């Protein structure tokens, strides 16, 4: 299991324990397949340091009609924080420094989803 898969598995587990319906994607093309099948997520969570979606791909995903209003939560290593403006320009709603406690992660997911729903 690579680092990206390990993080994704942990994030999926935390979300499912909290009762969220989760669709996994290993990268932007897989996210696009979900979107093209008619699925509209409530939130997109990505891990920049492991480049599961990546900033360049995020711009094209945010252009998809199903993604226009979907908030994006990015998990990033402290060393990646210098890229905050790049993330914001790509459509990232907020970011958390990885590793993060499960409680803080779920709190941020709920906060981002609630704020975007207003």
Backbone atoms as SQL, in Angstrom:
CREATE TABLE atoms (id INTEGER PRIMARY KEY, chain TEXT, resi INTEGER, resn TEXT, atom TEXT, x REAL, y REAL, z REAL);
INSERT INTO atoms VALUES
  (1, 'A', 1, 'UNK', 'N', 0.855, -1.178, 0.000),
  (2, 'A', 1, 'UNK', 'CA', 0.000, 0.000, 0.000),
  (3, 'A', 1, 'UNK', 'C', 0.893, 1.230, 0.000),
  (4, 'A', 2, 'UNK', 'N', 0.699, 2.131, -0.957),
  (5, 'A', 2, 'UNK', 'CA', 1.510, 3.336, -0.989),
  (6, 'A', 2, 'UNK', 'C', 0.952, 4.363, 0.004),
  (7, 'A', 3, 'UNK', 'N', 1.688, 5.459, 0.212),
  (8, 'A', 3, 'UNK', 'CA', 1.282, 6.484, 1.163),
  (9, 'A', 3, 'UNK', 'C', -0.063, 7.076, 0.841),
  (10, 'A', 4, 'UNK', 'N', -0.313, 7.332, -0.448),
  (11, 'A', 4, 'UNK', 'CA', -1.588, 7.900, -0.860),
  (12, 'A', 4, 'UNK', 'C', -2.745, 6.987, -0.516),
  (13, 'A', 5, 'UNK', 'N', -2.582, 5.714, -0.761),
  (14, 'A', 5, 'UNK', 'CA', -3.638, 4.749, -0.449),
  (15, 'A', 5, 'UNK', 'C', -3.843, 4.650, 1.059),
  (16, 'A', 6, 'UNK', 'N', -2.765, 4.708, 1.837),
  (17, 'A', 6, 'UNK', 'CA', -2.883, 4.629, 3.297),
  (18, 'A', 6, 'UNK', 'C', -3.669, 5.814, 3.839),
  (19, 'A', 7, 'UNK', 'N', -3.355, 7.017, 3.367),
  (20, 'A', 7, 'UNK', 'CA', -4.074, 8.212, 3.811),
  (21, 'A', 7, 'UNK', 'C', -5.525, 8.124, 3.374),
  (22, 'A', 8, 'UNK', 'N', -5.759, 7.758, 2.123),
  (23, 'A', 8, 'UNK', 'CA', -7.127, 7.657, 1.615),
  (24, 'A', 8, 'UNK', 'C', -7.933, 6.648, 2.430),
  (25, 'A', 9, 'UNK', 'N', -7.342, 5.511, 2.750),
  (26, 'A', 9, 'UNK', 'CA', -8.040, 4.491, 3.542),
  (27, 'A', 9, 'UNK', 'C', -8.409, 5.023, 4.921),
  (28, 'A', 10, 'UNK', 'N', -7.494, 5.770, 5.537),
  (29, 'A', 10, 'UNK', 'CA', -7.768, 6.312, 6.857),
  (30, 'A', 10, 'UNK', 'C', -8.866, 7.373, 6.794),
  (31, 'A', 11, 'UNK', 'N', -8.816, 8.247, 5.786),
  (32, 'A', 11, 'UNK', 'CA', -9.830, 9.289, 5.616),
  (33, 'A', 11, 'UNK', 'C', -11.195, 8.646, 5.362),
  (34, 'A', 12, 'UNK', 'N', -11.244, 7.666, 4.484),
  (35, 'A', 12, 'UNK', 'CA', -12.497, 6.969, 4.177),
  (36, 'A', 12, 'UNK', 'C', -13.061, 6.324, 5.437),
  (37, 'A', 13, 'UNK', 'N', -12.206, 5.674, 6.201),
  (38, 'A', 13, 'UNK', 'CA', -12.645, 5.030, 7.439),
  (39, 'A', 13, 'UNK', 'C', -13.252, 6.053, 8.398),
  (40, 'A', 14, 'UNK', 'N', -12.544, 7.190, 8.608),
  (41, 'A', 14, 'UNK', 'CA', -13.045, 8.219, 9.527),
  (42, 'A', 14, 'UNK', 'C', -14.406, 8.745, 9.071),
  (43, 'A', 15, 'UNK', 'N', -14.550, 8.976, 7.780),
  (44, 'A', 15, 'UNK', 'CA', -15.807, 9.503, 7.259),
  (45, 'A', 15, 'UNK', 'C', -16.942, 8.486, 7.383),
  (46, 'A', 16, 'UNK', 'N', -16.672, 7.230, 7.079),
  (47, 'A', 16, 'UNK', 'CA', -17.713, 6.198, 7.160),
  (48, 'A', 16, 'UNK', 'C', -18.153, 5.956, 8.603),
  (49, 'A', 17, 'UNK', 'N', -17.209, 6.015, 9.538),
  (50, 'A', 17, 'UNK', 'CA', -17.566, 5.864, 10.947),
  (51, 'A', 17, 'UNK', 'C', -18.548, 6.955, 11.366),
  (52, 'A', 18, 'UNK', 'N', -18.407, 8.133, 10.786),
  (53, 'A', 18, 'UNK', 'CA', -19.286, 9.263, 11.089),
  (54, 'A', 18, 'UNK', 'C', -20.577, 9.247, 10.262),
  (55, 'A', 19, 'UNK', 'N', -20.762, 8.225, 9.430),
  (56, 'A', 19, 'UNK', 'CA', -21.999, 8.072, 8.688),
  (57, 'A', 19, 'UNK', 'C', -22.032, 8.712, 7.310),
  (58, 'A', 20, 'UNK', 'N', -20.893, 9.161, 6.811),
  (59, 'A', 20, 'UNK', 'CA', -20.848, 9.760, 5.480),
  (60, 'A', 20, 'UNK', 'C', -20.838, 8.676, 4.405),
  (61, 'A', 21, 'UNK', 'N', -21.503, 8.943, 3.286),
  (62, 'A', 21, 'UNK', 'CA', -21.456, 8.089, 2.104),
  (63, 'A', 21, 'UNK', 'C', -20.217, 8.528, 1.326),
  (64, 'A', 22, 'UNK', 'N', -19.280, 7.636, 1.119),
  (65, 'A', 22, 'UNK', 'CA', -17.985, 7.997, 0.539),
  (66, 'A', 22, 'UNK', 'C', -17.775, 7.303, -0.794),
  (67, 'A', 23, 'UNK', 'N', -17.320, 8.063, -1.772),
  (68, 'A', 23, 'UNK', 'CA', -16.872, 7.523, -3.057),
  (69, 'A', 23, 'UNK', 'C', -15.391, 7.809, -3.146),
  (70, 'A', 24, 'UNK', 'N', -14.613, 6.794, -3.423),
  (71, 'A', 24, 'UNK', 'CA', -13.163, 6.958, -3.513),
  (72, 'A', 24, 'UNK', 'C', -12.721, 7.161, -4.950),
  (73, 'A', 25, 'UNK', 'N', -11.624, 7.896, -5.089),
  (74, 'A', 25, 'UNK', 'CA', -10.995, 8.087, -6.396),
  (75, 'A', 25, 'UNK', 'C', -9.501, 8.220, -6.174),
  (76, 'A', 26, 'UNK', 'N', -8.740, 7.562, -7.029),
  (77, 'A', 26, 'UNK', 'CA', -7.289, 7.611, -6.888),
  (78, 'A', 26, 'UNK', 'C', -6.674, 8.786, -7.639),
  (79, 'A', 27, 'UNK', 'N', -7.481, 9.543, -8.347),
  (80, 'A', 27, 'UNK', 'CA', -6.970, 10.694, -9.078),
  (81, 'A', 27, 'UNK', 'C', -8.085, 11.396, -9.825),
  (82, 'A', 28, 'UNK', 'N', -7.728, 12.482, -10.486),
  (83, 'A', 28, 'UNK', 'CA', -8.717, 13.302, -11.188),
  (84, 'A', 28, 'UNK', 'C', -9.529, 12.535, -12.234),
  (85, 'A', 29, 'UNK', 'N', -8.909, 11.666, -13.044),
  (86, 'A', 29, 'UNK', 'CA', -9.719, 10.943, -14.036),
  (87, 'A', 29, 'UNK', 'C', -10.830, 10.102, -13.398),
  (88, 'A', 30, 'UNK', 'N', -10.536, 9.508, -12.259),
  (89, 'A', 30, 'UNK', 'CA', -11.556, 8.709, -11.577),
  (90, 'A', 30, 'UNK', 'C', -12.646, 9.603, -10.987),
  (91, 'A', 31, 'UNK', 'N', -12.268, 10.773, -10.481),
  (92, 'A', 31, 'UNK', 'CA', -13.263, 11.739, -9.993),
  (93, 'A', 31, 'UNK', 'C', -14.172, 12.148, -11.150),
  (94, 'A', 32, 'UNK', 'N', -13.588, 12.427, -12.298),
  (95, 'A', 32, 'UNK', 'CA', -14.373, 12.818, -13.472),
  (96, 'A', 32, 'UNK', 'C', -15.354, 11.726, -13.883),
  (97, 'A', 33, 'UNK', 'N', -14.949, 10.468, -13.787),
  (98, 'A', 33, 'UNK', 'CA', -15.868, 9.368, -14.113),
  (99, 'A', 33, 'UNK', 'C', -17.066, 9.372, -13.168),
  (100, 'A', 34, 'UNK', 'N', -16.822, 9.603, -11.868),
  (101, 'A', 34, 'UNK', 'CA', -17.933, 9.694, -10.907),
  (102, 'A', 34, 'UNK', 'C', -18.866, 10.845, -11.286),
  (103, 'A', 35, 'UNK', 'N', -18.279, 12.004, -11.609),
  (104, 'A', 35, 'UNK', 'CA', -19.075, 13.181, -11.963),
  (105, 'A', 35, 'UNK', 'C', -19.870, 12.944, -13.236),
  (106, 'A', 36, 'UNK', 'N', -19.220, 12.345, -14.229),
  (107, 'A', 36, 'UNK', 'CA', -19.890, 12.086, -15.508),
  (108, 'A', 36, 'UNK', 'C', -21.010, 11.055, -15.389),
  (109, 'A', 37, 'UNK', 'N', -20.950, 10.230, -14.335),
  (110, 'A', 37, 'UNK', 'CA', -22.014, 9.236, -14.132),
  (111, 'A', 37, 'UNK', 'C', -23.232, 9.846, -13.431),
  (112, 'A', 38, 'UNK', 'N', -23.151, 11.146, -13.115),
  (113, 'A', 38, 'UNK', 'CA', -24.274, 11.818, -12.477),
  (114, 'A', 38, 'UNK', 'C', -24.115, 12.063, -10.991),
  (115, 'A', 39, 'UNK', 'N', -23.021, 11.634, -10.418),
  (116, 'A', 39, 'UNK', 'CA', -22.778, 11.816, -8.992),
  (117, 'A', 39, 'UNK', 'C', -22.305, 13.247, -8.711),
  (118, 'A', 40, 'UNK', 'N', -22.912, 13.881, -7.711),
  (119, 'A', 40, 'UNK', 'CA', -22.467, 15.199, -7.263),
  (120, 'A', 40, 'UNK', 'C', -22.076, 15.082, -5.794),
  (121, 'A', 41, 'UNK', 'N', -20.802, 15.258, -5.487),
  (122, 'A', 41, 'UNK', 'CA', -20.358, 15.128, -4.097),
  (123, 'A', 41, 'UNK', 'C', -20.764, 16.341, -3.259),
  (124, 'A', 42, 'UNK', 'N', -20.800, 16.151, -1.956),
  (125, 'A', 42, 'UNK', 'CA', -21.032, 17.252, -1.029),
  (126, 'A', 42, 'UNK', 'C', -19.727, 17.957, -0.699),
  (127, 'A', 43, 'UNK', 'N', -18.618, 17.241, -0.847),
  (128, 'A', 43, 'UNK', 'CA', -17.291, 17.767, -0.562),
  (129, 'A', 43, 'UNK', 'C', -16.271, 16.903, -1.304),
  (130, 'A', 44, 'UNK', 'N', -15.180, 17.521, -1.728),
  (131, 'A', 44, 'UNK', 'CA', -14.063, 16.787, -2.326),
  (132, 'A', 44, 'UNK', 'C', -12.891, 16.942, -1.374),
  (133, 'A', 45, 'UNK', 'N', -12.280, 15.824, -1.003),
  (134, 'A', 45, 'UNK', 'CA', -11.133, 15.837, -0.103),
  (135, 'A', 45, 'UNK', 'C', -9.947, 15.274, -0.862),
  (136, 'A', 46, 'UNK', 'N', -8.851, 16.027, -0.832),
  (137, 'A', 46, 'UNK', 'CA', -7.647, 15.612, -1.536),
  (138, 'A', 46, 'UNK', 'C', -6.437, 15.802, -0.631),
  (139, 'A', 47, 'UNK', 'N', -5.375, 15.137, -0.980),
  (140, 'A', 47, 'UNK', 'CA', -4.132, 15.225, -0.226),
  (141, 'A', 47, 'UNK', 'C', -3.041, 15.710, -1.169),
  (142, 'A', 48, 'UNK', 'N', -2.718, 16.987, -1.100),
  (143, 'A', 48, 'UNK', 'CA', -1.767, 17.596, -2.019),
  (144, 'A', 48, 'UNK', 'C', -0.392, 16.963, -1.957),
  (145, 'A', 49, 'UNK', 'N', 0.104, 16.679, -0.761),
  (146, 'A', 49, 'UNK', 'CA', 1.463, 16.159, -0.655),
  (147, 'A', 49, 'UNK', 'C', 1.600, 14.813, -1.349),
  (148, 'A', 50, 'UNK', 'N', 0.498, 14.094, -1.461),
  (149, 'A', 50, 'UNK', 'CA', 0.517, 12.800, -2.141),
  (150, 'A', 50, 'UNK', 'C', -0.065, 12.910, -3.536),
  (151, 'A', 51, 'UNK', 'N', -0.478, 14.121, -3.923),
  (152, 'A', 51, 'UNK', 'CA', -0.938, 14.441, -5.272),
  (153, 'A', 51, 'UNK', 'C', -2.048, 13.525, -5.777),
  (154, 'A', 52, 'UNK', 'N', -3.034, 13.242, -4.916),
  (155, 'A', 52, 'UNK', 'CA', -4.130, 12.371, -5.354),
  (156, 'A', 52, 'UNK', 'C', -4.994, 13.041, -6.412),
  (157, 'A', 53, 'UNK', 'N', -5.173, 14.330, -6.332),
  (158, 'A', 53, 'UNK', 'CA', -5.854, 15.052, -7.399),
  (159, 'A', 53, 'UNK', 'C', -4.895, 16.060, -7.998),
  (160, 'A', 54, 'UNK', 'N', -4.231, 16.836, -7.197),
  (161, 'A', 54, 'UNK', 'CA', -3.274, 17.808, -7.701),
  (162, 'A', 54, 'UNK', 'C', -3.935, 19.119, -8.084),
  (163, 'A', 55, 'UNK', 'N', -3.204, 20.193, -7.884),
  (164, 'A', 55, 'UNK', 'CA', -3.742, 21.528, -8.118),
  (165, 'A', 55, 'UNK', 'C', -4.121, 21.740, -9.575),
  (166, 'A', 56, 'UNK', 'N', -3.291, 21.297, -10.504),
  (167, 'A', 56, 'UNK', 'CA', -3.605, 21.525, -11.918),
  (168, 'A', 56, 'UNK', 'C', -4.874, 20.782, -12.323),
  (169, 'A', 57, 'UNK', 'N', -5.050, 19.577, -11.844),
  (170, 'A', 57, 'UNK', 'CA', -6.253, 18.810, -12.156),
  (171, 'A', 57, 'UNK', 'C', -7.480, 19.374, -11.450),
  (172, 'A', 58, 'UNK', 'N', -7.272, 19.976, -10.282),
  (173, 'A', 58, 'UNK', 'CA', -8.391, 20.522, -9.537),
  (174, 'A', 58, 'UNK', 'C', -9.073, 21.642, -10.307),
  (175, 'A', 59, 'UNK', 'N', -8.305, 22.451, -10.999),
  (176, 'A', 59, 'UNK', 'CA', -8.895, 23.532, -11.795),
  (177, 'A', 59, 'UNK', 'C', -9.859, 22.972, -12.840),
  (178, 'A', 60, 'UNK', 'N', -9.473, 21.903, -13.501),
  (179, 'A', 60, 'UNK', 'CA', -10.369, 21.322, -14.506),
  (180, 'A', 60, 'UNK', 'C', -11.570, 20.649, -13.851),
  (181, 'A', 61, 'UNK', 'N', -11.375, 20.025, -12.688),
  (182, 'A', 61, 'UNK', 'CA', -12.506, 19.423, -11.980),
  (183, 'A', 61, 'UNK', 'C', -13.506, 20.484, -11.545),
  (184, 'A', 62, 'UNK', 'N', -13.022, 21.610, -11.041),
  (185, 'A', 62, 'UNK', 'CA', -13.913, 22.676, -10.583),
  (186, 'A', 62, 'UNK', 'C', -14.699, 23.290, -11.741),
  (187, 'A', 63, 'UNK', 'N', -14.232, 23.114, -12.963),
  (188, 'A', 63, 'UNK', 'CA', -14.956, 23.622, -14.136),
  (189, 'A', 63, 'UNK', 'C', -16.126, 22.709, -14.509),
  (190, 'A', 64, 'UNK', 'N', -16.143, 21.485, -14.005),
  (191, 'A', 64, 'UNK', 'CA', -17.240, 20.546, -14.275),
  (192, 'A', 64, 'UNK', 'C', -18.511, 21.097, -13.628),
  (193, 'A', 65, 'UNK', 'N', -19.638, 21.081, -14.341),
  (194, 'A', 65, 'UNK', 'CA', -20.882, 21.636, -13.791),
  (195, 'A', 65, 'UNK', 'C', -21.268, 21.071, -12.415),
  (196, 'A', 66, 'UNK', 'N', -20.992, 19.803, -12.174),
  (197, 'A', 66, 'UNK', 'CA', -21.348, 19.187, -10.894),
  (198, 'A', 66, 'UNK', 'C', -20.453, 19.649, -9.748),
  (199, 'A', 67, 'UNK', 'N', -19.312, 20.260, -10.063),
  (200, 'A', 67, 'UNK', 'CA', -18.342, 20.642, -9.032),
  (201, 'A', 67, 'UNK', 'C', -18.339, 22.129, -8.705),
  (202, 'A', 68, 'UNK', 'N', -19.097, 22.918, -9.430),
  (203, 'A', 68, 'UNK', 'CA', -19.029, 24.375, -9.260),
  (204, 'A', 68, 'UNK', 'C', -19.247, 24.822, -7.820),
  (205, 'A', 69, 'UNK', 'N', -20.174, 24.222, -7.118),
  (206, 'A', 69, 'UNK', 'CA', -20.502, 24.633, -5.751),
  (207, 'A', 69, 'UNK', 'C', -19.972, 23.667, -4.686),
  (208, 'A', 70, 'UNK', 'N', -19.149, 22.713, -5.075),
  (209, 'A', 70, 'UNK', 'CA', -18.642, 21.712, -4.142),
  (210, 'A', 70, 'UNK', 'C', -17.388, 22.236, -3.443),
  (211, 'A', 71, 'UNK', 'N', -17.396, 22.261, -2.103),
  (212, 'A', 71, 'UNK', 'CA', -16.200, 22.698, -1.393),
  (213, 'A', 71, 'UNK', 'C', -15.090, 21.653, -1.489),
  (214, 'A', 72, 'UNK', 'N', -13.859, 22.131, -1.429),
  (215, 'A', 72, 'UNK', 'CA', -12.687, 21.258, -1.519),
  (216, 'A', 72, 'UNK', 'C', -11.859, 21.420, -0.251),
  (217, 'A', 73, 'UNK', 'N', -11.614, 20.313, 0.423),
  (218, 'A', 73, 'UNK', 'CA', -10.772, 20.273, 1.610),
  (219, 'A', 73, 'UNK', 'C', -9.473, 19.584, 1.228),
  (220, 'A', 74, 'UNK', 'N', -8.366, 20.244, 1.480),
  (221, 'A', 74, 'UNK', 'CA', -7.063, 19.715, 1.109),
  (222, 'A', 74, 'UNK', 'C', -6.270, 19.354, 2.349),
  (223, 'A', 75, 'UNK', 'N', -5.713, 18.153, 2.374),
  (224, 'A', 75, 'UNK', 'CA', -4.798, 17.736, 3.426),
  (225, 'A', 75, 'UNK', 'C', -3.388, 17.945, 2.894),
  (226, 'A', 76, 'UNK', 'N', -2.550, 18.644, 3.663),
  (227, 'A', 76, 'UNK', 'CA', -1.214, 18.979, 3.167),
  (228, 'A', 76, 'UNK', 'C', -0.171, 18.839, 4.265),
  (229, 'A', 77, 'UNK', 'N', 1.053, 18.522, 3.868),
  (230, 'A', 77, 'UNK', 'CA', 2.189, 18.526, 4.785),
  (231, 'A', 77, 'UNK', 'C', 2.562, 19.973, 5.085),
  (232, 'A', 78, 'UNK', 'N', 3.163, 20.219, 6.239),
  (233, 'A', 78, 'UNK', 'CA', 3.580, 21.575, 6.596),
  (234, 'A', 78, 'UNK', 'C', 4.475, 22.185, 5.535),
  (235, 'A', 79, 'UNK', 'N', 5.323, 21.376, 4.908),
  (236, 'A', 79, 'UNK', 'CA', 6.235, 21.870, 3.882),
  (237, 'A', 79, 'UNK', 'C', 5.531, 22.369, 2.637),
  (238, 'A', 80, 'UNK', 'N', 4.281, 22.014, 2.460),
  (239, 'A', 80, 'UNK', 'CA', 3.504, 22.413, 1.287),
  (240, 'A', 80, 'UNK', 'C', 2.734, 23.716, 1.508),
  (241, 'A', 81, 'UNK', 'N', 2.732, 24.235, 2.721),
  (242, 'A', 81, 'UNK', 'CA', 1.894, 25.385, 3.042),
  (243, 'A', 81, 'UNK', 'C', 2.238, 26.646, 2.254),
  (244, 'A', 82, 'UNK', 'N', 3.421, 26.721, 1.701),
  (245, 'A', 82, 'UNK', 'CA', 3.795, 27.881, 0.886),
  (246, 'A', 82, 'UNK', 'C', 2.948, 27.976, -0.380),
  (247, 'A', 83, 'UNK', 'N', 2.231, 26.926, -0.712),
  (248, 'A', 83, 'UNK', 'CA', 1.425, 26.882, -1.937),
  (249, 'A', 83, 'UNK', 'C', -0.029, 27.306, -1.709),
  (250, 'A', 84, 'UNK', 'N', -0.329, 27.912, -0.564),
  (251, 'A', 84, 'UNK', 'CA', -1.707, 28.252, -0.228),
  (252, 'A', 84, 'UNK', 'C', -2.396, 29.101, -1.286),
  (253, 'A', 85, 'UNK', 'N', -1.726, 30.090, -1.830),
  (254, 'A', 85, 'UNK', 'CA', -2.364, 30.941, -2.842),
  (255, 'A', 85, 'UNK', 'C', -2.655, 30.149, -4.117),
  (256, 'A', 86, 'UNK', 'N', -1.757, 29.256, -4.472),
  (257, 'A', 86, 'UNK', 'CA', -1.975, 28.394, -5.635),
  (258, 'A', 86, 'UNK', 'C', -3.212, 27.522, -5.420),
  (259, 'A', 87, 'UNK', 'N', -3.356, 26.988, -4.213),
  (260, 'A', 87, 'UNK', 'CA', -4.516, 26.163, -3.889),
  (261, 'A', 87, 'UNK', 'C', -5.794, 26.985, -3.975),
  (262, 'A', 88, 'UNK', 'N', -5.772, 28.173, -3.397),
  (263, 'A', 88, 'UNK', 'CA', -6.951, 29.032, -3.400),
  (264, 'A', 88, 'UNK', 'C', -7.370, 29.361, -4.832),
  (265, 'A', 89, 'UNK', 'N', -6.389, 29.680, -5.677),
  (266, 'A', 89, 'UNK', 'CA', -6.674, 29.974, -7.085),
  (267, 'A', 89, 'UNK', 'C', -7.267, 28.774, -7.814),
  (268, 'A', 90, 'UNK', 'N', -6.912, 27.569, -7.368),
  (269, 'A', 90, 'UNK', 'CA', -7.412, 26.353, -8.013),
  (270, 'A', 90, 'UNK', 'C', -8.811, 25.980, -7.533),
  (271, 'A', 91, 'UNK', 'N', -9.299, 26.631, -6.467),
  (272, 'A', 91, 'UNK', 'CA', -10.642, 26.329, -5.985),
  (273, 'A', 91, 'UNK', 'C', -10.701, 25.613, -4.657),
  (274, 'A', 92, 'UNK', 'N', -9.573, 25.510, -3.956),
  (275, 'A', 92, 'UNK', 'CA', -9.562, 24.862, -2.646),
  (276, 'A', 92, 'UNK', 'C', -10.262, 25.774, -1.640),
  (277, 'A', 93, 'UNK', 'N', -11.189, 25.220, -0.892),
  (278, 'A', 93, 'UNK', 'CA', -11.949, 25.972, 0.094),
  (279, 'A', 93, 'UNK', 'C', -11.147, 26.174, 1.367),
  (280, 'A', 94, 'UNK', 'N', -10.524, 25.092, 1.850),
  (281, 'A', 94, 'UNK', 'CA', -9.691, 25.166, 3.048),
  (282, 'A', 94, 'UNK', 'C', -8.709, 24.008, 3.064),
  (283, 'A', 95, 'UNK', 'N', -7.749, 24.083, 3.959),
  (284, 'A', 95, 'UNK', 'CA', -6.734, 23.042, 4.055),
  (285, 'A', 95, 'UNK', 'C', -6.400, 22.774, 5.502),
  (286, 'A', 96, 'UNK', 'N', -5.971, 21.554, 5.742),
  (287, 'A', 96, 'UNK', 'CA', -5.523, 21.099, 7.049),
  (288, 'A', 96, 'UNK', 'C', -4.119, 20.543, 6.899),
  (289, 'A', 97, 'UNK', 'N', -3.299, 20.766, 7.917),
  (290, 'A', 97, 'UNK', 'CA', -1.961, 20.195, 7.919),
  (291, 'A', 97, 'UNK', 'C', -2.055, 18.744, 8.367),
  (292, 'A', 98, 'UNK', 'N', -1.438, 17.873, 7.576),
  (293, 'A', 98, 'UNK', 'CA', -1.412, 16.438, 7.862),
  (294, 'A', 98, 'UNK', 'C', -0.151, 16.120, 8.625),
  (295, 'A', 99, 'UNK', 'N', -0.135, 15.288, 9.664),
  (296, 'A', 99, 'UNK', 'CA', -1.285, 14.534, 10.157),
  (297, 'A', 99, 'UNK', 'C', -2.222, 15.409, 10.986),
  (298, 'A', 100, 'UNK', 'N', -3.460, 14.975, 11.034),
  (299, 'A', 100, 'UNK', 'CA', -4.499, 15.685, 11.773),
  (300, 'A', 100, 'UNK', 'C', -5.258, 14.652, 12.608),
  (301, 'A', 101, 'UNK', 'N', -5.763, 15.072, 13.753),
  (302, 'A', 101, 'UNK', 'CA', -6.526, 14.136, 14.574),
  (303, 'A', 101, 'UNK', 'C', -7.852, 13.827, 13.888),
  (304, 'A', 102, 'UNK', 'N', -8.387, 12.660, 14.101),
  (305, 'A', 102, 'UNK', 'CA', -9.693, 12.330, 13.505),
  (306, 'A', 102, 'UNK', 'C', -10.773, 13.334, 13.897),
  (307, 'A', 103, 'UNK', 'N', -10.747, 13.775, 15.155),
  (308, 'A', 103, 'UNK', 'CA', -11.759, 14.717, 15.622),
  (309, 'A', 103, 'UNK', 'C', -11.659, 16.044, 14.872),
  (310, 'A', 104, 'UNK', 'N', -10.462, 16.552, 14.699),
  (311, 'A', 104, 'UNK', 'CA', -10.266, 17.831, 13.990),
  (312, 'A', 104, 'UNK', 'C', -10.639, 17.688, 12.517),
  (313, 'A', 105, 'UNK', 'N', -10.286, 16.560, 11.920),
  (314, 'A', 105, 'UNK', 'CA', -10.621, 16.319, 10.521),
  (315, 'A', 105, 'UNK', 'C', -12.139, 16.333, 10.315),
  (316, 'A', 106, 'UNK', 'N', -12.861, 15.565, 11.119),
  (317, 'A', 106, 'UNK', 'CA', -14.319, 15.495, 10.994),
  (318, 'A', 106, 'UNK', 'C', -14.943, 16.851, 11.294),
  (319, 'A', 107, 'UNK', 'N', -14.422, 17.554, 12.289),
  (320, 'A', 107, 'UNK', 'CA', -14.914, 18.890, 12.601),
  (321, 'A', 107, 'UNK', 'C', -14.776, 19.813, 11.385),
  (322, 'A', 108, 'UNK', 'N', -13.636, 19.754, 10.715),
  (323, 'A', 108, 'UNK', 'CA', -13.405, 20.615, 9.557),
  (324, 'A', 108, 'UNK', 'C', -14.314, 20.208, 8.387),
  (325, 'A', 109, 'UNK', 'N', -14.500, 18.929, 8.169),
  (326, 'A', 109, 'UNK', 'CA', -15.397, 18.462, 7.101),
  (327, 'A', 109, 'UNK', 'C', -16.798, 19.014, 7.340),
  (328, 'A', 110, 'UNK', 'N', -17.292, 18.863, 8.559),
  (329, 'A', 110, 'UNK', 'CA', -18.632, 19.368, 8.871),
  (330, 'A', 110, 'UNK', 'C', -18.711, 20.887, 8.727),
  (331, 'A', 111, 'UNK', 'N', -17.677, 21.589, 9.162),
  (332, 'A', 111, 'UNK', 'CA', -17.662, 23.041, 9.075),
  (333, 'A', 111, 'UNK', 'C', -17.686, 23.500, 7.617),
  (334, 'A', 112, 'UNK', 'N', -16.876, 22.884, 6.794),
  (335, 'A', 112, 'UNK', 'CA', -16.810, 23.264, 5.378),
  (336, 'A', 112, 'UNK', 'C', -18.134, 22.958, 4.691),
  (337, 'A', 113, 'UNK', 'N', -18.711, 21.811, 4.959),
  (338, 'A', 113, 'UNK', 'CA', -19.987, 21.452, 4.346),
  (339, 'A', 113, 'UNK', 'C', -21.094, 22.387, 4.810),
  (340, 'A', 114, 'UNK', 'N', -21.113, 22.728, 6.086),
  (341, 'A', 114, 'UNK', 'CA', -22.144, 23.615, 6.628),
  (342, 'A', 114, 'UNK', 'C', -21.983, 25.011, 6.054),
  (343, 'A', 115, 'UNK', 'N', -20.770, 25.540, 6.052),
  (344, 'A', 115, 'UNK', 'CA', -20.539, 26.892, 5.528),
  (345, 'A', 115, 'UNK', 'C', -20.907, 27.002, 4.067),
  (346, 'A', 116, 'UNK', 'N', -20.616, 25.978, 3.273),
  (347, 'A', 116, 'UNK', 'CA', -20.910, 26.008, 1.839),
  (348, 'A', 116, 'UNK', 'C', -22.408, 25.867, 1.580),
  (349, 'A', 117, 'UNK', 'N', -23.140, 25.269, 2.520),
  (350, 'A', 117, 'UNK', 'CA', -24.573, 25.049, 2.337),
  (351, 'A', 117, 'UNK', 'C', -25.372, 26.341, 2.523),
  (352, 'A', 118, 'UNK', 'N', -24.791, 27.328, 3.160),
  (353, 'A', 118, 'UNK', 'CA', -25.503, 28.595, 3.410),
  (354, 'A', 118, 'UNK', 'C', -25.795, 29.355, 2.172);
